[in-house]
Amino acid sequence: MKTNHKTDRRSFIKKSTLTALGISIIPRHVLGRGFMAPSDRLNIAIVGAGGKGLSDTINVYNHGASNIAAICDVDWSRASKAFELFPNAKKFKDYRILLEDMKDIDAITVSTPDHTHAVITLAAMQLNKHVYVQKPLTHSIYEARVLTEAANRYQIVSQMGNQGASGKGVQTMIEWFNSGIIGTVNQVHVWTNRPVWPQGIKTPTEKPAVLDGLDWDSWIGPAQWVDYHPLYHPFKWRGWWNFGTGALGDMGCHLMDPPYRVLGLGYPTEVESSIGSIFTQDWTPDYYPESCPPSSRTQLKFAATDKNPSEVKLNWTDGGLRPFHPELIPADHPIGDEDSSNGVIMMGDKGIMTCGTYGLNPKIYLNTGELIKPTALTDDDKPSLPENGHQAKWVEACKDGFGSKKHKSLTSSFDFAGPLTESILMGNLAIRSYNYREKIGNAFEYPGRKKLLWDGIHMKITNFEPANQFVKRTYREGWKLD
């Protein structure tokens, strides 16, 4: 039989683009899937297809159980690769028009800047669409509570995009801790080398031309209006309170997930922060309230739990600051990541448990001097899909529906991801309160520079009322969350 070696040009372009990105679409036969009728597929709409949104798109498609029915992005230049890879997907710039037009979609992914997560996600859930949302789940504590409650009310299959939660490392740490090997934990250290984007800087005043293909009004969405500037888009939005949640919001859902999950933590009871400053030539600290700080330290206090019968103080540092090397860990051993740039240390009364970003490289250093590491993964143990199959598991759960076994096995559905996000954003509340100032006479005072007491059930700081302005953001006219 003669084989036809001609290659369809569209397929060639798609494969070439993926190869250039270091990503491959996995054939269904590799995944063990046979023919699937169109009625069995999950029709997915993508909201935010540039940057991380592109890999999220590919990962939900790779499962072989989904169809990319629509792609929405306010910047069609940033989304161009996704458009090339999925030419049959209908294109949109406004998610509201997408949701109105595409009645037959079953689910959406939301991989937009932090400030638009909540409004997009809630609108989709109200139309009974399942949702996958990049971390952090929301921009504010209040938004996280709203989405958590809505997912249950509308019976939506939900997942937040902290893919390490589905990894083997985190599961190993849970098993170790549950066995009692490190005893009771009373202190945790978490740190990151972020930000790797500008923070602690002046608000730009120039008004450059808006990028071709960018709908700036839609990009701003519910945030307070500012003119376009490249210091906001793309990517650098993370360093501005109007749009992002800083280093803590960016990496907290990856790094705080292991201790939060392992120890079974709930809402924090106390929070305290301090920040690094950039100084002027006369050694006066610059104060830029719209910009996240260049570095920060935060301590969150959590009550004892059934899993861990001790209060826990969780210490966070960013901007390249990290905790000192514990005595139990040999001086030439890295802590956390291989270069010690990010990581987690859980201090138990019998030993120390550590891991890197995404729960990778878990280790235990016992008081006896013994080092415990997981056995090397065999090929059968290694995840067959990117990012531990975090997106693929969501696709499977969506097909089985709310309350199904697959839904209940998701590691970051909103019933977990919501409280985790609230706890992380408590740190930002304290950071912003730290900069809160009042003019007394001829000088400024900073009454927010103290330990803040938190009523998690009612989402309220009980000992410093001005801090509560950071629980819930003010939406631009024409926008609301309801």
LINCORGI-V992452 format. One record per residue. RES is the residue in three letters. SS is DSSP state (A for helix, B for strand, O for the rest). PSI is psi in degrees with one decimal (* if undefined). D_FIRST is the distance of its C-alpha to the first C-alpha in whole Angstrom. Layout:
<<RES	SS	PSI	D_FIRST> <RES	SS	PSI	D_FIRST>>
This chain:
<<MET	O	133.7	0> <LYS	O	131.2	4> <THR	O	136.8	6> <ASN	O	113.4	10> <HIS	O	7.8	12> <LYS	O	139.9	15> <THR	O	128.3	18> <ASP	O	132.2	20> <ARG	A	-40.2	24> <ARG	A	-42.0	26> <SER	A	-38.7	24> <PHE	A	-43.2	24> <ILE	A	-43.4	28> <LYS	A	-48.2	28> <LYS	A	-38.2	27> <SER	A	-41.3	29> <THR	A	-43.5	32> <LEU	A	-41.2	31> <THR	A	-40.3	31> <ALA	A	-30.3	34> <LEU	A	-6.0	36> <GLY	O	24.0	35> <ILE	O	145.4	33> <SER	O	140.9	30> <ILE	O	127.4	28> <ILE	O	124.7	27> <PRO	O	150.0	24> <ARG	O	-32.3	25> <HIS	O	-25.9	23> <VAL	O	-32.2	25> <LEU	O	-0.7	28> <GLY	O	22.5	27> <ARG	O	139.3	27> <GLY	O	-155.7	24> <PHE	O	141.1	24> <MET	O	125.1	28> <ALA	O	146.7	29> <PRO	A	-33.2	31> <SER	A	-17.1	34> <ASP	A	-4.2	34> <ARG	O	154.2	34> <LEU	B	120.0	37> <ASN	B	115.8	37> <ILE	B	136.5	39> <ALA	B	136.0	41> <ILE	B	124.9	42> <VAL	B	106.6	45> <GLY	O	98.4	46> <ALA	O	3.2	42> <GLY	O	163.1	44> <GLY	O	-126.8	44> <LYS	A	-27.8	44> <GLY	A	-31.5	43> <LEU	A	-46.3	40> <SER	A	-34.7	39> <ASP	A	-41.5	40> <THR	A	-48.7	38> <ILE	A	-38.7	35> <ASN	A	-33.6	36> <VAL	A	-29.3	36> <TYR	A	-39.1	33> <ASN	A	-24.9	31> <HIS	O	-19.8	32> <GLY	O	-2.2	29> <ALA	O	11.4	32> <SER	B	155.7	34> <ASN	B	125.7	33> <ILE	B	97.5	35> <ALA	B	-29.6	37> <ALA	B	147.8	40> <ILE	B	125.3	41> <CYS	B	126.9	44> <ASP	O	137.2	46> <VAL	O	-15.2	49> <ASP	B	96.4	48> <TRP	O	-19.0	45> <SER	O	-45.6	45> <ARG	O	-28.3	44> <ALA	O	3.4	42> <SER	A	-36.5	40> <LYS	A	-40.3	37> <ALA	A	-40.0	37> <PHE	A	-39.4	36> <GLU	A	-41.0	34> <LEU	A	-30.5	32> <PHE	O	69.6	32> <PRO	O	-18.2	33> <ASN	O	-8.4	33> <ALA	O	137.3	36> <LYS	B	139.3	39> <LYS	B	139.1	41> <PHE	B	158.7	45> <LYS	O	-21.7	48> <ASP	O	118.4	50> <TYR	A	-26.9	50> <ARG	A	-38.3	52> <ILE	A	-39.6	50> <LEU	A	-50.7	47> <LEU	A	-30.1	49> <GLU	A	-39.0	50> <ASP	A	-37.0	47> <MET	O	76.8	44> <LYS	O	-23.2	45> <ASP	O	5.4	42> <ILE	O	146.9	42> <ASP	O	-26.0	42> <ALA	B	160.3	43> <ILE	B	153.5	44> <THR	B	142.8	44> <VAL	B	106.3	47> <SER	O	51.0	47> <THR	O	174.2	50> <PRO	O	155.2	53> <ASP	A	-37.5	55> <HIS	A	-15.4	58> <THR	A	-2.7	55> <HIS	A	-50.5	54> <ALA	A	-46.8	56> <VAL	A	-39.0	57> <ILE	A	-47.6	53> <THR	A	-44.7	52> <LEU	A	-41.8	55> <ALA	A	-39.9	54> <ALA	A	-43.0	51> <MET	A	-35.5	52> <GLN	A	-18.2	55> <LEU	O	15.2	52> <ASN	O	37.5	50> <LYS	O	133.5	47> <HIS	B	154.0	46> <VAL	B	136.7	47> <TYR	B	121.2	46> <VAL	B	130.7	49> <GLN	B	157.2	49> <LYS	O	155.6	52> <PRO	O	155.0	55> <LEU	O	-41.5	54> <THR	O	175.0	57> <HIS	O	-24.3	60> <SER	O	161.2	63> <ILE	A	-46.3	64> <TYR	A	-43.7	65> <GLU	A	-39.6	61> <ALA	A	-41.0	60> <ARG	A	-42.2	62> <VAL	A	-46.6	61> <LEU	A	-38.0	57> <THR	A	-46.5	58> <GLU	A	-36.8	60> <ALA	A	-37.3	58> <ALA	A	-39.3	55> <ASN	A	-40.7	57> <ARG	A	-42.8	58> <TYR	O	-0.5	55> <GLN	O	61.2	53> <ILE	O	137.6	50> <VAL	O	120.0	48> <SER	B	153.9	49> <GLN	B	134.5	48> <MET	B	148.0	49> <GLY	B	51.6	47> <ASN	O	84.3	49> <GLN	A	-21.1	46> <GLY	A	-23.7	47> <ALA	A	-25.2	49> <SER	A	6.0	46> <GLY	O	163.2	45> <LYS	A	-33.5	46> <GLY	A	-46.4	49> <VAL	A	-41.6	51> <GLN	A	-37.4	50> <THR	A	-41.9	51> <MET	A	-39.1	55> <ILE	A	-46.0	55> <GLU	A	-42.6	55> <TRP	A	-49.1	57> <PHE	A	-43.0	60> <ASN	A	-23.5	60> <SER	O	-9.6	61> <GLY	O	13.5	64> <ILE	O	-31.0	63> <ILE	O	1.3	65> <GLY	O	-150.4	67> <THR	O	135.6	69> <VAL	B	133.0	68> <ASN	B	-6.5	70> <GLN	B	138.4	69> <VAL	B	139.8	65> <HIS	B	130.8	65> <VAL	B	136.7	62> <TRP	B	160.4	61> <THR	O	156.4	59> <ASN	O	-4.4	59> <ARG	O	152.6	58> <PRO	O	147.4	59> <VAL	O	29.6	57> <TRP	O	165.5	58> <PRO	O	133.5	61> <GLN	O	159.0	64> <GLY	O	40.5	67> <ILE	O	164.3	68> <LYS	O	148.8	69> <THR	O	128.5	68> <PRO	O	147.6	67> <THR	O	-12.3	69> <GLU	O	156.9	67> <LYS	O	74.2	65> <PRO	O	163.4	62> <ALA	O	143.1	59> <VAL	O	141.3	57> <LEU	O	144.3	53> <ASP	O	135.7	51> <GLY	O	0.3	49> <LEU	B	124.1	51> <ASP	O	94.6	53> <TRP	A	-36.4	56> <ASP	A	-42.2	58> <SER	A	-34.8	55> <TRP	A	-43.6	55> <ILE	A	-42.6	59> <GLY	O	-126.1	58> <PRO	O	-6.7	61> <ALA	O	165.5	62> <GLN	O	139.7	65> <TRP	O	133.1	65> <VAL	O	154.3	65> <ASP	O	153.0	63> <TYR	O	141.8	60> <HIS	O	143.5	60> <PRO	O	-12.0	57> <LEU	O	-6.8	59> <TYR	O	-45.7	58> <HIS	O	135.5	55> <PRO	O	161.3	52> <PHE	O	-41.1	53> <LYS	A	-4.9	56> <TRP	A	-23.5	57> <ARG	A	-27.1	57> <GLY	A	8.0	61> <TRP	B	128.3	63> <TRP	O	-27.1	64> <ASN	O	-28.3	63> <PHE	O	-39.2	60> <GLY	O	-174.8	59> <THR	O	22.1	60> <GLY	A	-165.6	61> <ALA	A	-38.0	59> <LEU	A	-45.5	60> <GLY	A	-36.1	58> <ASP	A	-48.7	55> <MET	A	-12.6	55> <GLY	A	-39.4	57> <CYS	A	-21.0	55> <HIS	A	-44.6	53> <LEU	A	-32.5	56> <MET	A	-14.5	58> <ASP	A	-48.9	56> <PRO	A	-52.1	56> <PRO	A	-36.0	59> <TYR	A	-42.0	60> <ARG	A	-46.7	57> <VAL	A	-42.6	58> <LEU	A	-5.7	62> <GLY	O	41.4	62> <LEU	O	160.0	64> <GLY	O	-142.3	65> <TYR	O	141.7	67> <PRO	B	159.1	69> <THR	B	-24.0	72> <GLU	B	154.4	73> <VAL	B	144.5	72> <GLU	B	137.4	73> <SER	B	158.3	72> <SER	B	156.6	73> <ILE	B	155.1	71> <GLY	O	154.7	71> <SER	O	154.3	73> <ILE	O	130.3	72> <PHE	B	149.5	76> <THR	O	179.0	77> <GLN	O	-25.2	79> <ASP	O	17.8	83> <TRP	O	27.5	81> <THR	O	129.0	81> <PRO	B	129.3	78> <ASP	O	145.2	76> <TYR	O	111.0	75> <TYR	O	89.5	72> <PRO	O	-20.6	72> <GLU	O	-16.4	68> <SER	B	136.8	66> <CYS	O	153.2	65> <PRO	O	157.3	67> <PRO	O	-25.1	66> <SER	O	157.8	66> <SER	B	159.1	68> <ARG	B	134.7	69> <THR	B	139.7	69> <GLN	B	125.2	70> <LEU	B	137.5	69> <LYS	B	131.5	71> <PHE	B	145.6	69> <ALA	O	160.0	71> <ALA	O	152.4	71> <THR	O	173.0	68> <ASP	O	-32.4	67> <LYS	O	-29.5	65> <ASN	O	100.2	67> <PRO	O	50.4	71> <SER	O	145.7	72> <GLU	O	149.6	72> <VAL	B	129.8	70> <LYS	B	116.5	70> <LEU	B	118.8	67> <ASN	B	121.8	67> <TRP	B	136.9	65> <THR	B	145.3	65> <ASP	O	-175.7	63> <GLY	O	22.5	63> <GLY	O	-7.4	62> <LEU	O	139.8	65> <ARG	O	162.6	65> <PRO	O	161.1	67> <PHE	O	156.8	68> <HIS	O	120.5	67> <PRO	O	147.6	68> <GLU	O	-33.6	70> <LEU	O	-21.3	67> <ILE	O	122.5	64> <PRO	O	144.6	65> <ALA	O	-29.9	66> <ASP	O	6.6	62> <HIS	O	137.6	60> <PRO	O	156.6	58> <ILE	O	130.5	59> <GLY	O	-126.0	57> <ASP	O	166.8	54> <GLU	O	-28.0	53> <ASP	O	9.8	55> <SER	O	17.7	58> <SER	O	-26.3	57> <ASN	O	149.7	57> <GLY	B	-179.1	57> <VAL	B	136.3	59> <ILE	B	124.4	62> <MET	B	117.5	63> <MET	B	107.2	67> <GLY	B	165.5	67> <ASP	O	-7.2	70> <LYS	O	-8.5	69> <GLY	B	-175.5	66> <ILE	B	134.2	64> <MET	B	133.5	60> <THR	B	161.0	58> <CYS	B	168.0	55> <GLY	O	-164.3	53> <THR	A	143.0	52> <TYR	A	16.4	50> <GLY	A	16.8	51> <LEU	O	156.0	49> <ASN	O	51.5	51> <PRO	O	143.4	53> <LYS	B	156.4	56> <ILE	B	133.4	59> <TYR	B	107.9	63> <LEU	B	157.1	65> <ASN	O	-24.3	69> <THR	O	-9.0	69> <GLY	O	-3.5	67> <GLU	O	140.7	63> <LEU	B	129.9	60> <ILE	B	127.2	57> <LYS	B	153.8	54> <PRO	O	152.8	51> <THR	O	152.6	48> <ALA	O	138.9	45> <LEU	O	134.8	42> <THR	O	169.0	39> <ASP	O	-33.3	36> <ASP	O	-27.4	36> <ASP	O	-23.3	39> <LYS	O	141.2	38> <PRO	O	134.3	37> <SER	O	-10.0	34> <LEU	O	153.9	35> <PRO	A	152.1	37> <GLU	A	42.4	41> <ASN	A	21.3	41> <GLY	A	22.6	39> <HIS	A	-44.1	42> <GLN	A	-38.5	40> <ALA	A	-37.5	38> <LYS	A	-34.9	40> <TRP	A	-43.0	42> <VAL	A	-47.1	39> <GLU	A	-43.3	39> <ALA	A	-37.3	42> <CYS	A	-39.7	42> <LYS	A	-33.3	40> <ASP	A	-24.2	42> <GLY	O	165.1	45> <PHE	O	134.2	49> <GLY	O	-4.6	50> <SER	O	166.9	47> <LYS	A	-41.1	47> <LYS	A	-36.1	44> <HIS	A	-45.6	47> <LYS	A	-20.7	50> <SER	O	-4.7	48> <LEU	O	139.2	47> <THR	O	-20.5	49> <SER	O	39.3	50> <SER	O	161.7	51> <PHE	A	-23.0	54> <ASP	A	-23.7	56> <PHE	A	-46.8	56> <ALA	A	-31.1	55> <GLY	A	-57.1	58> <PRO	A	-35.9	61> <LEU	A	-47.3	59> <THR	A	-42.2	59> <GLU	A	-43.4	62> <SER	A	-41.5	64> <ILE	A	-44.9	62> <LEU	A	-16.7	63> <MET	A	-36.7	67> <GLY	A	-41.7	67> <ASN	A	-35.0	66> <LEU	A	-44.1	69> <ALA	A	-37.8	71> <ILE	A	-44.0	70> <ARG	A	-32.1	71> <SER	A	-32.8	74> <TYR	A	-35.0	75> <ASN	O	-2.8	75> <TYR	O	128.4	77> <ARG	O	151.8	81> <GLU	B	142.2	84> <LYS	B	118.5	87> <ILE	B	108.8	90> <GLY	O	-124.3	93> <ASN	O	6.1	91> <ALA	B	161.1	89> <PHE	B	140.4	85> <GLU	B	155.1	85> <TYR	O	81.4	82> <PRO	O	-12.6	83> <GLY	O	-0.3	79> <ARG	O	72.6	79> <LYS	O	173.4	79> <LYS	O	131.8	78> <LEU	B	134.7	76> <LEU	B	132.1	77> <TRP	B	129.3	74> <ASP	B	96.5	74> <GLY	O	-38.0	70> <ILE	O	-43.1	70> <HIS	O	4.5	72> <MET	O	59.5	70> <LYS	B	132.4	74> <ILE	B	128.0	76> <THR	O	-9.9	79> <ASN	O	10.8	81> <PHE	O	91.3	80> <GLU	A	-39.7	80> <PRO	A	-23.9	78> <ALA	A	-24.1	75> <ASN	A	-12.9	74> <GLN	A	-17.9	73> <PHE	A	3.4	70> <VAL	O	-36.8	69> <LYS	O	130.4	68> <ARG	O	161.9	67> <THR	O	125.0	68> <TYR	O	146.1	66> <ARG	O	149.4	66> <GLU	O	132.8	67> <GLY	O	-8.0	65> <TRP	O	145.8	63> <LYS	O	166.3	63> <LEU	O	104.5	62> <ASP	O	*	63>>
